[in-house]
Amino acid sequence: MKLQGNVTIITGAGQGIGEAYAHRFTEEGARVAVADINREKGEAVTAALRAKGGDAIFVPVDVSSEDDTRKMAQTVVDRWGRIDTLIANAAIFYDIDNTNHSYAYLRKIFDVNFFGVWLSARACYPFMKRQGKGSIITQSSGAAYMHPYVQHDDELPSFHYSITKASISALTHLIAGAGGMAGVRCNAISPGPTMTEATKKTVPEEIMQYIVGVMMALKRPLQPEDLTGAAVFLASEESAMITGQVICVDGGMIMLG
Ligand SMILES: NC(=O)c1ccc[n+]([C@@H]2O[C@H](COP(=O)([O-])OP(=O)(O)OC[C@H]3O[C@@H](n4cnc5c(N)ncnc54)[C@H](O)[C@@H]3O)[C@@H](O)[C@H]2O)c1
């Protein structure tokens, strides 16, 4: 086991990639806080982790609420005494409206997909700093590095999802820079197209075929489990000297460097 006793908060662990992280971290011996806005799904994942022998709790949270994120961090410290890893994975993706380019909707997406990460990191940071150690893992996206054509009228599109994910990569560098003196690392995982229910709902089949067939070096979409190895690595001592990086786990779709 690579993460024995590691206390990990995973936001958006009620389904999809976050759920896969929660299972893998449990299998690696971590104590996992399943933090999600969806109580029913979060509790179901928590029950499944416990059923396989894991030490897991459900923490209800709306990551766009400062109050909620502070309570989330405090709840975990009250329970296990520390926070070793935060995976700030929650985002509006399943329910995203790709036809809404209004300023109001852009701000709503920013509230969750960007400020939700900032707030979650901010809430956990003081505890990690006190420990002199911690790993914050953010969740960017290949969408941060692409500029696909977006149908629009006279006005510019809002670029809502892509721009929040690009901002996550920038935030990751800034947290890493600030946290280094305290021993707090911050890295981003940038997934390629991953076959969650959200992707099946939001990405049209023909676009998926194009991405896989033309844009990806390894010609298959990811499964949520394909992302878990990078998260375990970034949470573990194996990556002790890695911070401020964006790790693309995307079958060779985006090649940074
Ligand atoms: N699936 C992909 O292809 C893909 C690719 C690149 C990046 N990503 C990113 O990976 C992450 C997970 O993707 P997914 O496909 O599993 O998405 P998903 O929509 O299936 O899961 C998101 C989870 O976040 C939770 N959530 C939403 N708003 C919340 C809030 N305000 N507070 C707390 N929890 C909230 C949801 O309840 C859900 O459990 C997201 O950050 C997404 O942007 C996904």
The ligand as an SDF file (V2000), in Angstrom:
LIG
                    3D

 44 48  0  0  0  0  0  0  0  0999 V2000
  -14.5390   13.4100  -17.6460 N   0  0  0  0  0  0  0  0  0  0  0  0
  -13.6290   14.0150  -18.4200 C   0  0  0  0  0  0  0  0  0  0  0  0
  -13.4630   13.6930  -19.6000 O   0  0  0  0  0  0  0  0  0  0  0  0
  -12.7670   15.0980  -17.8360 C   0  0  0  0  0  0  0  0  0  0  0  0
  -11.6990   15.5730  -18.6130 C   0  0  0  0  0  0  0  0  0  0  0  0
  -10.9140   16.5870  -18.0840 C   0  0  0  0  0  0  0  0  0  0  0  0
  -11.1600   17.0700  -16.8210 C   0  0  0  0  0  0  0  0  0  0  0  0
  -12.2130   16.5950  -16.1120 N   0  0  0  0  0  0  0  0  0  0  0  0
  -12.4300   17.1410  -14.7670 C   0  0  0  0  0  0  0  0  0  0  0  0
  -12.4020   16.0720  -13.8300 O   0  0  0  0  0  0  0  0  0  0  0  0
  -13.3050   16.3280  -12.7520 C   0  0  0  0  0  0  0  0  0  0  0  0
  -14.3050   15.2090  -12.6140 C   0  0  0  0  0  0  0  0  0  0  0  0
  -14.9390   14.9650  -13.8750 O   0  0  0  0  0  0  0  0  0  0  0  0
  -16.1760   13.9610  -13.9810 P   0  0  0  0  0  0  0  0  0  0  0  0
  -16.3090   13.5780  -15.3960 O   0  0  0  0  0  0  0  0  0  0  0  0
  -16.0480   12.9190  -12.9330 O   0  0  0  0  0  0  0  0  0  0  0  0
  -17.3610   15.0010  -13.5990 O   0  0  0  0  0  0  0  0  0  0  0  0
  -18.7830   14.7380  -12.9190 P   0  0  0  0  0  0  0  0  0  0  0  0
  -19.6360   15.8930  -13.3410 O   0  0  0  0  0  0  0  0  0  0  0  0
  -19.2550   13.3490  -13.2340 O   0  0  0  0  0  0  0  0  0  0  0  0
  -18.4900   14.7890  -11.3460 O   0  0  0  0  0  0  0  0  0  0  0  0
  -18.3510   16.0060  -10.6710 C   0  0  0  0  0  0  0  0  0  0  0  0
  -18.6520   15.7930   -9.2070 C   0  0  0  0  0  0  0  0  0  0  0  0
  -18.5460   17.0830   -8.5750 O   0  0  0  0  0  0  0  0  0  0  0  0
  -19.6840   17.2870   -7.7370 C   0  0  0  0  0  0  0  0  0  0  0  0
  -19.9560   18.7230   -7.6340 N   0  0  0  0  0  0  0  0  0  0  0  0
  -20.4560   19.5460   -8.5960 C   0  0  0  0  0  0  0  0  0  0  0  0
  -20.6040   20.7830   -8.1070 N   0  0  0  0  0  0  0  0  0  0  0  0
  -20.1910   20.7510   -6.8100 C   0  0  0  0  0  0  0  0  0  0  0  0
  -20.1060   21.7210   -5.7760 C   0  0  0  0  0  0  0  0  0  0  0  0
  -20.4950   22.9980   -5.9670 N   0  0  0  0  0  0  0  0  0  0  0  0
  -19.6100   21.3400   -4.5740 N   0  0  0  0  0  0  0  0  0  0  0  0
  -19.2260   20.0710   -4.3550 C   0  0  0  0  0  0  0  0  0  0  0  0
  -19.2950   19.0910   -5.2910 N   0  0  0  0  0  0  0  0  0  0  0  0
  -19.7680   19.4400   -6.5130 C   0  0  0  0  0  0  0  0  0  0  0  0
  -20.8140   16.5350   -8.4330 C   0  0  0  0  0  0  0  0  0  0  0  0
  -21.8740   16.2430   -7.5440 O   0  0  0  0  0  0  0  0  0  0  0  0
  -20.0800   15.2920   -8.9370 C   0  0  0  0  0  0  0  0  0  0  0  0
  -20.0580   14.2760   -7.9580 O   0  0  0  0  0  0  0  0  0  0  0  0
  -13.9090   17.7000  -13.0570 C   0  0  0  0  0  0  0  0  0  0  0  0
  -13.1260   18.7050  -12.4550 O   0  0  0  0  0  0  0  0  0  0  0  0
  -13.7890   17.7950  -14.5650 C   0  0  0  0  0  0  0  0  0  0  0  0
  -13.8010   19.1290  -15.0120 O   0  0  0  0  0  0  0  0  0  0  0  0
  -13.0190   15.6210  -16.5810 C   0  0  0  0  0  0  0  0  0  0  0  0
  1  2  1  0
  2  3  2  0
  2  4  1  0
  4  5  1  0
  4 44  2  0
  5  6  2  0
  6  7  1  0
  7  8  2  0
  8  9  1  0
  8 44  1  0
  9 10  1  0
  9 42  1  0
 10 11  1  0
 11 12  1  0
 11 40  1  0
 12 13  1  0
 13 14  1  0
 14 15  2  0
 14 16  1  0
 14 17  1  0
 17 18  1  0
 18 19  2  0
 18 20  1  0
 18 21  1  0
 21 22  1  0
 22 23  1  0
 23 24  1  0
 23 38  1  0
 24 25  1  0
 25 26  1  0
 25 36  1  0
 26 27  1  0
 26 35  1  0
 27 28  2  0
 28 29  1  0
 29 30  1  0
 29 35  2  0
 30 31  1  0
 30 32  2  0
 32 33  1  0
 33 34  2  0
 34 35  1  0
 36 37  1  0
 36 38  1  0
 38 39  1  0
 40 41  1  0
 40 42  1  0
 42 43  1  0
M  CHG  2   8   1  16  -1
M  END
$$$$
